[in-house]
Amino acid sequence: MSLFVFGINHNTAPVRVREQVAFAPEATPQALQRMVAETALQEVAILSTCNRTEIYAYMPLDGDQDAGREVANWVAGFHALDANEIQQHSYCHYHDDAARHMMRVASGLDSLVLGEPQILGQLKSSYSVAQEINTVSSHLNRVFHQAFSTAKLVRTQTAIGESPVSVAFAAVSMARQIFADFSEQKAMLIGAGETIELVARHLREAGVQKLMVANRTLARAETLAAEFDAKAMLLSEIPEHLHEADIVISSTASQLPILGKGVVESALKQRRHRLMFMVDIAVPRDIEAEVDELDDVYLYTVDDLKDVIEEGKRSRQEAAQAAEKIIDVGIAEFLQKEKALDAVGTIREFRSKMESIRDSELDKALANLQKGHDAEAVLQRLARDLSNKMMHGPTIYLKQASVEEKEHGLQAVQDIYELNKKI
């Protein structure tokens, strides 16, 4: 059996192709069952995210050359796509390289955003689905668990996920430098797009419990607010609630400022001049530049975050180098376990075969005794036939090794049977 990975990701295909080959959650169970039934793959799991679709599998050892083409054709057939285009945008990894790829994916080293943590949860979810459908067994179980444990070491022993590399993460990271305890702070988020959603997620993960979401349309604000147990409101309601916010992060598509100096100044008076932290991610800006002139306000724009983001990228690159070394160790451990399991299987088969020979010859001997044959002659024949059958395989191997000048083979047999030692 051989480990195999087939994939299409953000490095090899545009979003047009990625969205076509994606497996919807409700379609994945059927896809797993069909793939096992319709291809040579014997264990299968599917990972499908916005940036990648990957198939992890075990297959017969002699299937390496055709596996990529077979899976590309199957994926094309399942999604009613052109097989040649799928092959053009796909990649394949085999054996050790496949295990390494899985560990890099789990650790966030192969992600669009280096070190992003969501991919590990997505990989665990794909494994769970395959377990429920019974398309994974001992082989994939081992490599998945090795990938999970290696990713955990990368997270705990490097800073791969600590430094900000996105505007949303950088904004929240800067707020953490101002407030020692996020659990006591209340945040107002202005806008309801992807960036603000990501900001909300980072704030919640950082410990902020109280959130407000203000948006031009109330329905969208309510949808986002429901996800984070937040209060939804219209942009026109901001002046009534701004004084409640310790943190204000804004990202809308408005062509005119949403917060002016006067509104913020009024909110500060109601707050008795308690500190307010504001980040304006929007371009054009949502918050008037004059707000920065007010005391008790820390106002940052997207330009102020650039240095933080660049420093974060450098830090993650350094952490990635350390992570690659951890993955090297993970690969070595995985291969060592695989070899040990191979040895166990070989030992089991060897003992089974020797016991089969023993039982067969013993049955013959007992039958001859029951027929009244001389006991001593029966025992002599048992010993002779038993030793001949046990020596037959090694003898053939030794002759062949001698002809082909395989010195390591000859030495192996000498070591196994201790031929250089006196009895």
Backbone torsions as a table, in degrees:
resi	resn	phi	psi	omega
1	MET	NA	144.0	-175.9
2	SER	-135.0	135.6	178.0
3	LEU	-74.4	140.4	-175.2
4	PHE	-144.2	137.8	175.7
5	VAL	-127.0	129.6	173.4
6	PHE	-119.1	135.1	-177.8
7	GLY	-155.5	162.9	171.1
8	ILE	-137.4	127.1	-178.1
9	ASN	-140.1	-171.5	-175.5
10	HIS	-64.2	-19.4	178.7
11	ASN	-84.7	-21.7	-173.4
12	THR	-113.4	-12.5	-174.8
13	ALA	-147.9	144.7	174.8
14	PRO	-72.1	167.5	-177.6
15	VAL	-60.4	-30.1	179.1
16	ARG	-56.8	-41.3	-179.9
17	VAL	-79.7	-41.5	-176.9
18	ARG	-60.5	-40.1	-178.1
19	GLU	-71.7	-25.3	179.5
20	GLN	-75.1	-32.6	-176.7
21	VAL	-94.5	-1.1	-179.6
22	ALA	-66.2	143.9	176.8
23	PHE	-102.1	117.3	176.8
24	ALA	-64.6	146.9	-178.8
25	PRO	-52.1	-41.2	-177.4
26	GLU	-72.2	-18.5	-179.2
27	ALA	-94.9	-14.4	-174.2
28	THR	-62.7	-45.9	179.3
29	PRO	-55.5	-45.0	178.9
30	GLN	-64.3	-40.2	179.7
31	ALA	-61.8	-42.2	179.0
32	LEU	-61.4	-47.1	-179.2
33	GLN	-63.5	-42.6	-179.7
34	ARG	-66.4	-39.7	-177.2
35	MET	-63.6	-41.6	178.6
36	VAL	-65.6	-37.6	-177.3
37	ALA	-77.0	-30.8	-169.2
38	GLU	-106.5	-5.1	179.0
39	THR	-128.4	178.0	178.7
40	ALA	-81.5	-4.4	-179.7
41	LEU	-67.7	135.1	-173.6
42	GLN	-107.1	-21.5	171.6
43	GLU	-137.2	135.6	-173.1
44	VAL	-143.6	140.8	168.8
45	ALA	-138.5	148.7	-177.9
46	ILE	-121.9	128.2	172.0
47	LEU	-110.2	122.6	-178.7
48	SER	-135.5	113.4	178.2
49	THR	-129.1	-177.6	-179.7
50	CYS	-67.0	-23.6	-176.3
51	ASN	-107.1	-7.8	-178.6
52	ARG	-160.5	149.4	165.9
53	THR	-127.7	120.3	-177.9
54	GLU	-132.6	145.5	178.3
55	ILE	-118.9	122.1	178.8
56	TYR	-105.9	130.4	-173.7
57	ALA	-153.2	163.4	167.3
58	TYR	-116.2	145.0	-176.3
59	MET	-145.4	166.4	175.8
60	PRO	-58.1	147.5	-176.0
61	LEU	-59.5	-30.7	-176.2
62	ASP	-86.0	9.3	-176.7
63	GLY	-100.6	9.0	-173.5
64	ASP	-56.8	-49.1	-171.0
65	GLN	-66.0	-33.4	-174.5
66	ASP	-99.1	-7.4	-172.7
67	ALA	-62.5	-46.0	-178.0
68	GLY	-60.7	-44.3	-179.8
69	ARG	-66.7	-41.3	-178.9
70	GLU	-64.2	-43.8	-178.9
71	VAL	-70.1	-39.8	177.1
72	ALA	-58.8	-43.6	178.7
73	ASN	-64.6	-38.7	-178.7
74	TRP	-67.4	-45.1	178.9
75	VAL	-60.5	-43.6	178.4
76	ALA	-60.5	-42.2	179.1
77	GLY	-66.9	-40.8	-178.6
78	PHE	-63.1	-39.0	-177.0
79	HIS	-99.3	4.2	-178.1
80	ALA	57.1	52.8	-179.2
81	LEU	-119.6	173.8	178.0
82	ASP	-81.6	121.5	-176.1
83	ALA	-62.6	-37.1	-179.2
84	ASN	-63.5	-38.8	178.9
85	GLU	-68.0	-38.0	178.0
86	ILE	-61.9	-46.7	179.5
87	GLN	-62.2	-38.9	-178.5
88	GLN	-60.4	-35.3	-175.2
89	HIS	-101.7	4.8	-173.9
90	SER	-102.8	169.6	175.5
91	TYR	-141.3	157.3	179.5
92	CYS	-133.5	144.7	173.9
93	HIS	-131.1	144.3	-177.2
94	TYR	-128.0	150.6	170.8
95	HIS	54.6	-125.3	-176.9
96	ASP	-61.3	-39.8	-179.6
97	ASP	-63.5	-34.5	178.2
98	ALA	-66.8	-43.4	178.5
99	ALA	-63.7	-41.9	178.7
100	ARG	-62.8	-42.0	179.5
101	HIS	-60.9	-44.5	179.7
102	MET	-61.2	-39.1	179.3
103	MET	-69.1	-37.6	177.9
104	ARG	-67.6	-39.8	177.1
105	VAL	-62.5	-48.5	-178.4
106	ALA	-60.8	-31.3	-177.3
107	SER	-87.6	-3.1	179.7
108	GLY	81.7	12.6	-178.1
109	LEU	-83.7	-12.3	-179.8
110	ASP	-110.6	12.8	-175.8
111	SER	-86.5	159.5	175.5
112	LEU	-59.8	-44.4	172.4
113	VAL	-100.2	108.3	-174.5
114	LEU	-54.5	125.5	175.3
115	GLY	84.6	6.4	-177.7
116	GLU	-63.0	139.1	-171.7
117	PRO	-85.2	-18.1	-172.9
118	GLN	-63.3	-29.8	-173.6
119	ILE	-62.5	-33.3	-179.5
120	LEU	-63.9	-43.3	177.1
121	GLY	-64.0	-37.7	178.6
122	GLN	-66.4	-37.8	178.9
123	LEU	-67.8	-40.5	177.8
124	LYS	-63.8	-37.7	178.7
125	SER	-65.0	-42.3	179.3
126	SER	-63.7	-36.7	177.3
127	TYR	-65.7	-42.2	-179.8
128	SER	-62.8	-41.5	179.2
129	VAL	-62.4	-44.7	179.6
130	ALA	-64.0	-35.1	176.1
131	GLN	-63.8	-43.7	-179.1
132	GLU	-62.6	-34.8	-178.2
133	ILE	-87.2	-5.9	-179.5
134	ASN	64.0	39.0	175.5
135	THR	-105.6	6.8	171.2
136	VAL	-121.8	146.9	178.2
137	SER	-138.9	-150.7	-170.6
138	SER	-57.5	-39.8	-175.3
139	HIS	-67.5	-55.4	179.6
140	LEU	-67.3	-32.2	176.1
141	ASN	-54.3	-45.7	-176.7
142	ARG	-65.4	-45.2	-175.6
143	VAL	-71.7	-35.5	177.0
144	PHE	-64.1	-46.3	-178.5
145	HIS	-66.1	-33.7	175.7
146	GLN	-66.9	-39.3	178.1
147	ALA	-64.1	-42.1	-179.7
148	PHE	-64.8	-45.1	-178.2
149	SER	-68.3	-35.9	177.9
150	THR	-67.4	-42.3	178.0
151	ALA	-62.1	-37.1	178.2
152	LYS	-63.6	-41.2	177.5
153	LEU	-64.5	-40.0	178.4
154	VAL	-61.0	-42.6	-179.5
155	ARG	-66.4	-39.4	-174.3
156	THR	-86.6	-25.5	-174.1
157	GLN	-106.4	-3.9	175.8
158	THR	-131.9	170.4	178.5
159	ALA	-100.9	33.7	-173.1
160	ILE	-60.4	-30.6	-176.9
161	GLY	-112.2	9.4	-172.4
162	GLU	-91.2	-33.4	-174.7
163	SER	-87.7	138.7	-177.5
164	PRO	-68.8	133.6	176.8
165	VAL	-129.8	7.6	175.1
166	SER	-131.9	157.9	179.8
167	VAL	-59.2	-43.4	-178.7
168	ALA	-62.4	-46.3	-179.6
169	PHE	-65.9	-40.9	-179.9
170	ALA	-63.3	-40.6	179.7
171	ALA	-61.3	-44.8	179.9
172	VAL	-69.1	-37.4	178.6
173	SER	-63.0	-39.2	178.2
174	MET	-67.5	-37.4	177.3
175	ALA	-62.9	-34.1	179.6
176	ARG	-67.0	-23.9	177.4
177	GLN	-74.8	-20.2	-179.1
178	ILE	-90.8	-41.4	-175.0
179	PHE	-109.7	126.6	-177.5
180	ALA	-74.8	-35.6	-176.3
181	ASP	-126.0	102.4	-177.9
182	PHE	-66.9	-24.3	-175.5
183	SER	-64.4	-19.1	-178.4
184	GLU	-96.5	-2.6	-173.7
185	GLN	-100.1	153.3	176.4
186	LYS	-118.5	135.6	-175.4
187	ALA	-118.0	140.8	172.4
188	MET	-111.7	126.1	178.8
189	LEU	-109.7	126.6	-177.5
190	ILE	-108.8	117.4	-172.1
191	GLY	111.5	168.3	-178.9
192	ALA	-146.9	26.6	179.3
193	GLY	-84.4	-169.2	-176.4
194	GLU	-62.2	-40.0	-178.5
195	THR	-63.9	-46.0	179.7
196	ILE	-65.7	-37.0	176.2
197	GLU	-60.7	-41.4	178.6
198	LEU	-68.1	-38.0	175.8
199	VAL	-59.8	-45.2	179.4
200	ALA	-59.3	-41.1	180.0
201	ARG	-64.5	-44.8	179.4
202	HIS	-64.8	-40.7	178.9
203	LEU	-62.3	-43.9	179.8
204	ARG	-63.4	-43.1	178.6
205	GLU	-64.1	-30.5	-179.7
206	ALA	-79.7	-10.9	175.7
207	GLY	115.6	-1.3	178.4
208	VAL	-70.6	124.4	-176.7
209	GLN	-98.0	-28.9	-173.3
210	LYS	-109.5	117.8	-178.6
211	LEU	-127.7	145.9	171.0
212	MET	-125.2	140.8	179.1
213	VAL	-123.7	120.0	178.1
214	ALA	-112.9	133.7	-177.6
215	ASN	-148.5	161.6	-179.1
216	ARG	-64.8	-37.8	176.2
217	THR	-109.0	130.3	-175.6
218	LEU	-67.8	-34.5	-177.3
219	ALA	-59.3	-45.0	179.7
220	ARG	-67.2	-39.9	177.6
221	ALA	-61.2	-41.2	-179.3
222	GLU	-67.6	-36.8	178.4
223	THR	-62.4	-47.8	179.7
224	LEU	-68.2	-41.3	-179.6
225	ALA	-61.4	-37.6	-179.4
226	ALA	-62.4	-35.2	-179.1
227	GLU	-67.0	-30.9	-175.6
228	PHE	-115.9	17.1	179.4
229	ASP	52.6	48.6	-176.4
230	ALA	-111.0	171.5	177.1
231	LYS	-94.2	130.1	-179.9
232	ALA	-101.2	147.0	178.9
233	MET	-157.5	165.1	174.4
234	LEU	-83.9	161.0	177.4
235	LEU	-58.4	-34.0	-178.4
236	SER	-66.5	-16.3	-179.2
237	GLU	-91.2	-4.6	-176.4
238	ILE	-56.6	-46.6	-178.1
239	PRO	-56.2	-30.2	-179.0
240	GLU	-73.3	-24.8	-172.0
241	HIS	-119.0	-5.1	-174.9
242	LEU	-58.9	-35.0	-177.8
243	HIS	-65.1	-17.5	179.6
244	GLU	-78.2	-18.2	-170.6
245	ALA	-89.9	128.7	171.3
246	ASP	-87.7	-29.2	-178.2
247	ILE	-126.5	130.4	176.9
248	VAL	-127.3	121.5	178.4
249	ILE	-127.4	124.6	-172.3
250	SER	-123.9	136.1	176.8
251	SER	-154.6	92.5	178.5
252	THR	-125.4	177.7	177.2
253	ALA	-103.0	18.2	-178.5
254	SER	-65.3	141.1	178.4
255	GLN	-87.4	-10.5	179.4
256	LEU	-124.3	151.3	179.2
257	PRO	-57.4	143.0	178.4
258	ILE	-96.3	-34.9	179.1
259	LEU	-114.0	122.1	176.7
260	GLY	-102.5	169.9	-177.3
261	LYS	-59.8	-40.2	-177.0
262	GLY	-64.0	-43.2	-179.9
263	VAL	-63.0	-43.8	-179.4
264	VAL	-67.5	-40.5	179.8
265	GLU	-61.5	-40.4	178.1
266	SER	-64.8	-40.7	178.9
267	ALA	-64.1	-39.1	179.3
268	LEU	-63.4	-37.8	178.0
269	LYS	-63.7	-43.1	178.0
270	GLN	-64.8	-28.1	179.5
271	ARG	-84.6	0.4	-175.4
272	ARG	57.1	38.0	175.1
273	HIS	63.3	28.0	170.5
274	ARG	-69.7	145.3	-174.2
275	LEU	-54.5	139.1	174.4
276	MET	-127.4	128.9	-179.7
277	PHE	-105.2	127.1	-176.1
278	MET	-131.1	136.3	176.2
279	VAL	-128.7	123.7	179.5
280	ASP	-106.4	101.7	-177.4
281	ILE	-86.6	-15.7	-171.4
282	ALA	-73.0	151.7	170.9
283	VAL	-137.7	112.3	-0.8
284	PRO	-61.3	162.9	-173.1
285	ARG	-69.5	143.6	176.8
286	ASP	-87.4	-24.1	-175.0
287	ILE	-115.5	126.8	-179.3
288	GLU	-56.5	139.0	-179.3
289	ALA	-59.9	-28.3	-178.1
290	GLU	-65.9	-17.9	177.7
291	VAL	-60.3	-30.0	-179.5
292	ASP	-65.0	-16.5	-179.9
293	GLU	-77.7	-15.3	-177.4
294	LEU	-76.6	141.2	172.7
295	ASP	-70.5	156.3	175.9
296	ASP	69.8	15.0	175.0
297	VAL	-124.6	128.7	169.4
298	TYR	-104.6	109.3	-178.6
299	LEU	-112.3	126.1	178.2
300	TYR	-123.7	146.0	175.6
301	THR	-110.4	177.1	-178.8
302	VAL	-62.1	-30.9	177.9
303	ASP	-65.5	-34.5	179.1
304	ASP	-66.6	-22.9	-177.3
305	LEU	-85.7	-14.8	-174.5
306	LYS	-60.5	-44.4	-180.0
307	ASP	-63.3	-38.6	178.9
308	VAL	-63.1	-41.9	-178.7
309	ILE	-67.3	-44.3	-179.9
310	GLU	-63.6	-40.8	177.4
311	GLU	-64.5	-38.8	177.4
312	GLY	-62.2	-41.5	178.8
313	LYS	-63.0	-43.1	178.9
314	ARG	-62.7	-41.2	-179.3
315	SER	-64.7	-40.4	179.8
316	ARG	-69.8	-33.6	176.7
317	GLN	-62.8	-41.8	177.5
318	GLU	-64.2	-41.9	178.6
319	ALA	-65.1	-34.0	-179.8
320	ALA	-63.6	-36.1	177.4
321	GLN	-62.8	-41.7	177.1
322	ALA	-67.0	-36.1	-179.6
323	ALA	-65.0	-37.7	179.5
324	GLU	-61.5	-35.8	177.8
325	LYS	-67.5	-37.7	177.1
326	ILE	-64.9	-38.3	178.1
327	ILE	-66.4	-36.3	175.3
328	ASP	-56.8	-43.0	178.4
329	VAL	-65.8	-41.3	178.9
330	GLY	-61.2	-40.9	177.8
331	ILE	-63.8	-43.8	-179.8
332	ALA	-61.4	-42.3	179.0
333	GLU	-64.2	-42.6	-179.1
334	PHE	-62.5	-46.8	-178.8
335	LEU	-65.6	-36.8	178.1
336	GLN	-63.4	-42.9	178.4
337	LYS	-64.8	-40.2	179.6
338	GLU	-62.9	-42.4	179.2
339	LYS	-65.4	-39.7	179.0
340	ALA	-62.9	-40.7	178.6
341	LEU	-67.7	-36.0	175.9
342	ASP	-61.9	-41.3	179.8
343	ALA	-65.0	-41.6	178.8
344	VAL	-60.8	-44.0	179.0
345	GLY	-63.4	-40.8	179.4
346	THR	-65.6	-42.3	178.8
347	ILE	-62.0	-42.5	-179.6
348	ARG	-62.5	-43.7	179.8
349	GLU	-66.7	-39.3	179.8
350	PHE	-62.4	-48.3	-179.3
351	ARG	-63.8	-39.9	180.0
352	SER	-62.3	-42.1	-179.6
353	LYS	-67.6	-43.1	179.3
354	MET	-63.5	-39.8	178.6
355	GLU	-66.7	-34.6	177.6
356	SER	-64.8	-43.4	177.0
357	ILE	-62.2	-44.7	-180.0
358	ARG	-59.6	-47.8	-176.7
359	ASP	-65.3	-38.3	-179.9
360	SER	-63.5	-46.3	-179.4
361	GLU	-69.6	-35.0	178.6
362	LEU	-65.6	-40.1	178.0
363	ASP	-61.2	-41.3	178.1
364	LYS	-62.1	-43.4	-178.8
365	ALA	-64.2	-44.0	179.9
366	LEU	-64.1	-38.7	178.1
367	ALA	-62.8	-41.1	179.6
368	ASN	-67.0	-37.3	177.7
369	LEU	-64.3	-40.3	179.4
370	GLN	-65.7	-26.4	178.1
371	LYS	-80.3	-6.4	177.6
372	GLY	92.8	13.8	178.5
373	HIS	-67.6	155.4	-179.3
374	ASP	-59.0	128.1	-174.2
375	ALA	-62.4	-42.0	-178.0
376	GLU	-64.3	-40.9	179.4
377	ALA	-65.7	-38.1	179.2
378	VAL	-63.4	-43.7	-179.5
379	LEU	-66.0	-40.1	178.6
380	GLN	-62.9	-41.9	179.0
381	ARG	-67.3	-38.8	178.3
382	LEU	-59.0	-46.1	-178.4
383	ALA	-65.3	-42.7	-178.2
384	ARG	-66.1	-47.8	-178.0
385	ASP	-67.2	-37.6	-179.8
386	LEU	-65.1	-45.8	-179.3
387	SER	-68.3	-37.1	179.4
388	ASN	-62.7	-44.6	-178.4
389	LYS	-68.5	-36.3	179.2
390	MET	-73.1	-27.2	-179.9
391	MET	-88.7	-13.4	-173.7
392	HIS	-59.1	-53.1	-177.9
393	GLY	-60.1	-53.0	178.4
394	PRO	-59.4	-34.6	-179.4
395	THR	-66.9	-45.3	177.7
396	ILE	-60.1	-43.5	-179.0
397	TYR	-63.2	-42.6	-179.5
398	LEU	-62.8	-41.4	179.0
399	LYS	-63.2	-44.3	-179.5
400	GLN	-66.5	-41.3	179.7
401	ALA	-63.8	-35.6	179.5
402	SER	-67.8	-42.5	179.1
403	VAL	-63.3	-41.9	-176.3
404	GLU	-90.0	6.0	177.8
405	GLU	55.4	44.3	176.9
406	LYS	-90.3	84.8	-176.2
407	GLU	-63.4	-34.4	-179.2
408	HIS	-66.7	-31.5	177.2
409	GLY	-68.3	-43.9	178.0
410	LEU	-61.9	-42.7	-179.6
411	GLN	-65.5	-37.0	-179.6
412	ALA	-62.4	-44.8	179.4
413	VAL	-65.2	-40.1	177.9
414	GLN	-60.6	-39.9	-180.0
415	ASP	-70.2	-41.5	-177.6
416	ILE	-62.1	-44.4	-176.1
417	TYR	-97.9	6.0	177.5
418	GLU	51.3	49.4	-175.8
419	LEU	-69.9	-20.5	-179.1
420	ASN	-87.2	-2.6	-179.8
421	LYS	-102.2	142.6	178.1
422	LYS	-79.4	139.9	-180.0
423	ILE	-78.2	NA	NA
